[in-house]
């Protein structure tokens, strides 16, 4: 007779997905330090050993969560750019809005993503991060090619844009400003970024 820890609902990789989903809920509610494979197994109704078929330990689960987070961020950015109008300012606003919505709706996950990315040996997470960062780099290169942004290393301009986005995310996630102000902040930040990073004219 099946026990309380029967895994039938989680065949063919479904347990892995369920563990990641449950882990993100715990991350959001209690933080990474309180995450436990044993607690997740109990919540999902599987044996204590079952999660280790997919994740060797808690760190492996956190790394997988961070890797999936970067993949989701990349998907969100690509969808926003695909739906944006063709002109460069509209694409910048779309990318900024998509990033900030992800960052403010997934604050704990975003923090895990960036802290995990710089952990020694986290090569898979670093590789996953290349996709969204590369997309933003390509966007800046597009602006340079169109004459909307000053020439030079796209990475340098990208750091300024990233700092702006992280700053806005930080004050929203820290309850310093209300989330309802996000759209207005994006509009102001986009205007200032586009104005500040445009090529200098001969009269400047």
N, C-alpha and C positions, 0 to 999 in steps of 0.2 A: 504494500500500500504506500503511495507517495507520502513523503514526509513534508514538514513545513518548509524544508529547504530544497524542495524539488525545483529544478531549473528549467522546466519545460517551456515557460514563457520566453526564455532567452536563448534559444537555439540560434546557430548560424550567425554569431557575431552580435546578436541583439543585446546580450549581456554587456558587452563592451560599451555600446551606445548608451545603455541604461545607466551604467556606472558613470560615464562622463556627464550625463544629464543630472544625475543625483549629486555628483561632486560639485558641479557648478552651483546648484542650489545651496549646498553646504558652504561653499566658498563665499557666496553672496551674503549668507546669513551669519556665518560664524568665523570666516577667515580661513586661510590655508593651514594655519597651525593646528586648528581643531579638526582637520579632515582625517578620517580614519577609514581604512579599507574594511575593518570589522564592522563599523557603524553602517557603512554603505551596504555591506552584505546583509546585515540585519534588516535594513530598510527595504531592500529589494526582495527579501525572502529567499535568499540563496545561502548556501553553506559559507562558512567563514573562509574556506580555502578557494571558493569559486573565483573571486576577483583576481587571484594570482595567476589564473590561466591567461589573463590579458595584461596584467600589470604586476611586475615583480615586487614592487613596493609602492609606498605612498608617493615617493618622488617621481616614479615612472608615471603614475596617474596624473600628477600635477603637470608634468612635462607634456603629456598627451593633451591635457586640457589647454595649455598655453599654445601648443601647435595648432590645435583646432581653432583657437581664438584668432590666430593670425589668418587662417584660411577663411574664417567668417568675415573678418575685416576686409580681406581682399575681395570677397564676393560682394560685400556691401558697396565698396568703392567702385567696382566694375559696373554694377547695376546702376549706380547713380550717374556715372559718366556716360553709360550707354543711353540713358534717358534724357541727358542734358542737351540743351541746344548746342549748336556747333561752335558758337563764338567762344573765345578763350575765357573771358570773365565769367560767363555762365558755367563753364566747366569747372573753374576754380571754386565758385560758390557751391556747386553740386558736390564736389569732392570734400570741401570743408564741412558742409552740412552732414554728409554721410559719415565722415570720421567722427564728428562731435556727437552725433546721435549714438553711434556705437560706443564711444567712450563714456558717455553719460548714462547710457542704459546698461552698461556692463562694466561698471567702475572697478569692482573687485577682480574681474577677469582681466581687464586691461593692466592692472597693477601686476598681476601674476605674469602676464605675457612679457612685460618688460623686465621684471626682475629675473624671470627664468631665462630670458634670451641671453643674458650676460653671465649666466652660471657656467663655469668651466665644464666643457664636455657636452654642452647642450647644442650640438651641431644641427640636429633636426629642427629645433625651434628657430635657430638662426636662419636656416634654409627656408623655413615657412615664412619668416618675416621679410625675406627678400621680395616676395611677390607684391604685397601692398606698398612697400617702400619703393620698389622699382616702378610701380604704377605712378606714384606721385612724382618720382624723378622724371619719368617720361612726360608727364603733364607739364612740368616746368620746362623741359627741353622743347616741347611744343610751343610754349609761350615765347621762348627765346627765338625760335625759328620764325614766328609770326611778328617779331619785333615788339611784343608786348612786355617782355622782361629784358633786363640788361644781360649782355653776354657774360660768359664766364662759366665756372664750374656749376652745373645744376645742383650739385650736392650742397654748396654753400647757401644758395637761395632756399633750398629745401629745408635746411636746418632752421632758418628763420621762420619759415612757414610752420614747421613742426613745433617749434617753441611757442608760436602763437596759439596753435591748436591745443597744445598741452596746457598752456596757461588758462585758456577758457575752460577746458575740461576740469582743471583743478579747482577753479573757483565755483563751478557749478556743483561738482561732486563734494566739495567741502562746505556746501550750503552757504557760501558767501553771497552768491546771487541766485535768483530763482531760475529753475530750468525753463520756465516760460520765456525767458529773455534770450534763449539760444538763437533763434532766427535773427533777431535784431543784432546780436553780437556777431554772428556770422557775416551779416551784411556790412557792418562797420569794419570788421577785421579784413574782409575781402577788399573793400575799397582802399583801406590803408596799405594793405600788402601790394595791391596792383599799382597804386600810386608810388609807393616807396621803392618798388623794385623795377620800375619802368626805366628804359634807357635814358641817360642824360642827354638833353638837347644842347645845341651849341650855345644857347643863351643861359644855360644853367650854371 
